[in-house]
Amino acid sequence: MKKIWCRLLIVICCIMGFIGLGSVPAQAAVNHTLNYFHYNTFKDDDGRNWVRIEMGMNKGELEYEVSENPDRPYHLILTLKNTNRGDVKKNIGLDRKIARYMTLKNDHRDMVVTLAVTDSLSDHEYKVYTAEADRKAKKPYRLVIEVAADKGAQHKALGDESLEGVEGFTVVVDAGHGGSDTGAIGPSYVREKDVTLNIALDVARILEANGVNVVMTRTTDVDVYGPNATDKQELQARVNVSRRHPEADIFVSIHCNAFTNSSARGTGTYYYAHGYRDSLLAQQIQDEMVAATGLRDRGINQARFYVLRNSWIPATLVETAFISNPYEENMLASAEMQHTMALAICKGISNYFQSIGR
Ligand SMILES: [Zn+2]
């Protein structure tokens, strides 16, 4: 018996050794896992503003590709070979002045990073390089992206982001959920709170660029009232942001819809009829959303949502699409669709202000 065991052990050791040896070349190629994310803005010697994005990972010698797609001039695409997103978020809002936001998507063994910039890439200078770990600064090995502000940004026409008749108005933009409240979570784990924040930040950026005074209920991933508040406290906190600004003209809340049946789909906008302006605002946004996204038109509906019912100013709540529907979840996660929706909401707001006049 003993002899057999010994032989068996030897055989097992041989097999293990063989497997171990065999996997060496494969190991060398795989498994960069992100474990660090940081961004900041800085000025170069010429006084030009830059944004620097650092994605840290567990080990060095990363292979990556940088590409531009002529059909998507606002997006810089990086493919990180054999890399996994780790704990780093899928959707990350950035400074909004140079870079809007980025999305990280696992694609088989690689990870695809899409960085959405504010102007066409041809107007931005950018650099992509790797940096060794910096123990003093507590930074691991990183892939670094630096993007400069467009030199002529201030003097350039706003292009397709220009809005009529909005200058001087005040808009409260409410990114649904946040912090301890993720909102609905899609089948691929896209979180409503991330999508709503990205869209809301982009709405704010576009409105501000057109001379609108924007008030946001949140600009980062936080609870507005505080962690673990009751629903009512949290929603009242959002209403209060609006009430603290008596000059505010309208309140726009951004959400994603969800339903137990994953085939439910489309875009819908809600209002509580304090007056005709609520439904007018809802309809204008709904029309632009449907035109821009091509999603099923669920129309506008009255609803007793807390933030709408308790608003002192015309208010609407946009259910952009169904995060519980795998197809629409995918759309909601894409930087391009988030921008399309943000622009549609802004156009709806512009149409509303034009129809009510000053
Ligand atoms: Zn929601």
Boltz pocket constraint, residues with backbone or C-beta under 6 A from the ligand:
constraints:
  - pocket:
      binder: B
      contacts: [[A, 176], [A, 177], [A, 183], [A, 184], [A, 192], [A, 254], [A, 255], [A, 256]]
      max_distance: 6.0
